[in-house]
Amino acid sequence: MKSVLGEGSSTSAHGGGPPPRPSYGIGSSSEKQPLLGFVISSVYVVAHRKTLTTFAHPRMNSTCVIIGAGMTGLTAAQMLSARGLTVTLLEKSRGVGGRMATRRTDGGVFDQGAQFLTARTHSFMHMVEAWNREGLLRPWVANSAGVITQESDLVRYVGVPSMTAVPKHLARDRHLLLHHKVLRLDRENDHWVIGCEEGATLPATAVILTPPLPQSVEILNASGLELGSGLADELRSISYNSCIALMAALVGPSAVPPPGGASLGPEPVRWIADNHQKGIHTVEGTVTVHAGPAFSDAHYRDPDEVVRSLLLDAISPYLGSPVRMTQIHRWRYSEPRSTATRAAVLAVEHPPLLIAGDSFGGPRIEGAALSGLAAADLLASLIHGVSR
Ligand SMILES: Cc1cc2nc3c(=O)[nH]c(=O)nc-3n(C[C@H](O)[C@H](O)[C@H](O)COP(=O)(O)OP(=O)(O)OC[C@H]3O[C@@H](n4cnc5c(N)ncnc54)[C@H](O)[C@@H]3O)c2cc1C
């Protein structure tokens, strides 16, 4: 078995090495420092757009809105809330986690996006250790017979019961609006007015954009917001690989070797995992397959049956049992091919608009978390006048 999906195979500017440290420091999130004009909020709200056209929060005039409830947005929300800001998360999907996604099907439960996480920096290791202690993660042992990557000494952690465990935990006690797809941002005096699909609007004193960068740029373009030429050029140069994921339920156990994950490829398949062996509470023979970037780009628009047949052929030695059900998911923006020079950027100063995500912090869960922390620290320092 060759190493490909192994995180070290990233084509980012950071190569296989550690992601850059964020430009802004990361410290304890336990301190509570009420900030001028902001109030502490610990309200958990999940609203559906069908029941809401204009959202009126009692203190909305002093709310920081984070667009996207993946690892970047959730980490930023946790840090800002801990620092006394009122935060609202807007998420277009019906759940949190973004690319840390678990799919529940009649055939079983599958991690369909990120498969495991690693920590290369002290800051993220602290977070990972806390999640591990709380039972949200467990180490997934890598040994010579198991997960083989270019950096096999790194501990891989998997979510318990699945990769959405940590995002769901971070979303607890957050003010979160699901089914809210943001289309545009309009500047009105000293605040932003956020326009969502189907007409919902929200005011915000500050905004952090965390979707994959091309989707954030779409929102900026729709809003007629122009960035400085240096920043615009840098962001334009960042593109993403796509990834086609195949979830296959088998009639019996798979032939994926213990501990249930293998880096293949690089093409047409880069990764295969047995979700049962990974410890997700699901039946035997529930396999996730990630196609390589070249295959995914070439076959992105092909019909499901074509993609399914090509991928099943490619993984036939790992199947071990006949296939009884398949589903396909297309990740348009799977991983950034390169990474910006800063862990988060201030795109507009008044009122503040920041952009963050894994294309800033690095092309992994860790990079997303570091970018969220950097964005939160930058925003807090702007409001508070000092950085921690
Ligand atoms: C197939 C695959 C395998 C991977 N494997 C690994 C791995 O093993 N280990 C690892 O560390 N990393 C892995 N990654 C990368 C990792 O998942 C990401 O780097 C990380 O999860 C990115 O988090 P994020 O919050 O920056 O972005 P996302 O998780 O993409 O979150 C952005 C959120 O914004 C929301 N959004 C987008 N547009 C809007 C809008 N207009 N309005 C409102 N909300 C919006 C999205 O729905 C999403 O929830 C993998 C990714 C993929 C796709």
The ligand as a Tripos MOL2 file, in Angstrom:
@<TRIPOS>MOLECULE
LIG
   53    58     1     0     0
SMALL
NO_CHARGES

@<TRIPOS>ATOM
      1 C1        -12.9610   14.0660    1.3660 C.3       1 LIG1
      2 C2        -12.1730   14.8450    2.3970 C.ar      1 LIG1
      3 C3        -11.2530   14.1820    3.2130 C.ar      1 LIG1
      4 C4        -10.5350   14.8930    4.1620 C.ar      1 LIG1
      5 N1         -9.7010   14.2180    5.0030 N.ar      1 LIG1
      6 C5         -9.1050   14.8930    6.0330 C.ar      1 LIG1
      7 C6         -8.3940   14.1820    7.0390 C.ar      1 LIG1
      8 O1         -8.3540   12.9480    7.0620 O.2       1 LIG1
      9 N2         -7.7810   14.9080    8.0180 N.ar      1 LIG1
     10 C7         -7.8680   16.2840    8.0620 C.ar      1 LIG1
     11 O2         -7.3000   16.9020    8.9870 O.2       1 LIG1
     12 N3         -8.5540   16.9750    7.1260 N.ar      1 LIG1
     13 C8         -9.1860   16.3120    6.1290 C.ar      1 LIG1
     14 N4         -9.9370   16.9930    5.2060 N.ar      1 LIG1
     15 C9         -9.9410   18.4760    5.2520 C.3       1 LIG1
     16 C10       -10.7980   19.0140    6.4060 C.3       1 LIG1
     17 O3        -12.0420   18.3690    6.4130 O.3       1 LIG1
     18 C11       -10.9870   20.5150    6.2010 C.3       1 LIG1
     19 O4         -9.7130   21.1320    6.0710 O.3       1 LIG1
     20 C12       -11.7150   21.2050    7.3540 C.3       1 LIG1
     21 O5        -12.7940   20.4320    7.8220 O.3       1 LIG1
     22 C13       -12.1800   22.5700    6.8560 C.3       1 LIG1
     23 O6        -12.9980   23.2110    7.8320 O.3       1 LIG1
     24 P1        -13.6130   24.6570    7.4940 P.3       1 LIG1
     25 O7        -14.4730   25.0390    8.6360 O.co2     1 LIG1
     26 O8        -12.5200   25.5860    7.1050 O.co2     1 LIG1
     27 O9        -14.4800   24.4400    6.1760 O.3       1 LIG1
     28 P2        -15.8140   23.5900    6.0170 P.3       1 LIG1
     29 O10       -15.7460   22.3560    6.8240 O.co2     1 LIG1
     30 O11       -16.0180   23.4520    4.5430 O.co2     1 LIG1
     31 O12       -16.9420   24.5180    6.6550 O.3       1 LIG1
     32 C14       -17.4720   25.6290    5.9730 C.3       1 LIG1
     33 C15       -18.9580   25.6910    6.2840 C.3       1 LIG1
     34 O13       -19.5060   26.8300    5.6240 O.3       1 LIG1
     35 C16       -20.7870   26.4910    5.1570 C.3       1 LIG1
     36 N5        -21.1380   27.4290    4.0790 N.ar      1 LIG1
     37 C17       -20.5990   27.5170    2.8300 C.ar      1 LIG1
     38 N6        -21.1650   28.5310    2.1400 N.ar      1 LIG1
     39 C18       -22.0850   29.0800    2.9700 C.ar      1 LIG1
     40 C19       -23.0000   30.1610    2.8250 C.ar      1 LIG1
     41 N7        -23.0760   30.8680    1.6870 N.pl3     1 LIG1
     42 N8        -23.8130   30.4760    3.8710 N.ar      1 LIG1
     43 C20       -23.7550   29.7640    5.0450 C.ar      1 LIG1
     44 N9        -22.9090   28.7280    5.2250 N.ar      1 LIG1
     45 C21       -22.0730   28.3900    4.2030 C.ar      1 LIG1
     46 C22       -20.6470   25.0530    4.6920 C.3       1 LIG1
     47 O14       -21.9050   24.3920    4.6120 O.3       1 LIG1
     48 C23       -19.7330   24.4840    5.7680 C.3       1 LIG1
     49 O15       -20.4740   23.9070    6.8400 O.3       1 LIG1
     50 C24       -10.7000   16.3090    4.2760 C.ar      1 LIG1
     51 C25       -11.6420   16.9520    3.4740 C.ar      1 LIG1
     52 C26       -12.3900   16.2250    2.5570 C.ar      1 LIG1
     53 C27       -13.4410   16.9210    1.7300 C.3       1 LIG1
@<TRIPOS>BOND
     1     1     2 1
     2     2     3 ar
     3     2    52 ar
     4     3     4 ar
     5     4     5 ar
     6     4    50 ar
     7     5     6 ar
     8     6     7 ar
     9     6    13 1
    10     7     8 2
    11     7     9 ar
    12     9    10 ar
    13    10    11 2
    14    10    12 ar
    15    12    13 ar
    16    13    14 ar
    17    14    15 1
    18    14    50 ar
    19    15    16 1
    20    16    17 1
    21    16    18 1
    22    18    19 1
    23    18    20 1
    24    20    21 1
    25    20    22 1
    26    22    23 1
    27    23    24 1
    28    24    25 2
    29    24    26 1
    30    24    27 1
    31    27    28 1
    32    28    29 2
    33    28    30 1
    34    28    31 1
    35    31    32 1
    36    32    33 1
    37    33    34 1
    38    33    48 1
    39    34    35 1
    40    35    36 1
    41    35    46 1
    42    36    37 ar
    43    36    45 ar
    44    37    38 ar
    45    38    39 ar
    46    39    40 ar
    47    39    45 ar
    48    40    41 1
    49    40    42 ar
    50    42    43 ar
    51    43    44 ar
    52    44    45 ar
    53    46    47 1
    54    46    48 1
    55    48    49 1
    56    50    51 ar
    57    51    52 ar
    58    52    53 1
@<TRIPOS>SUBSTRUCTURE
     1 LIG1         1 GROUP 0 **** ****
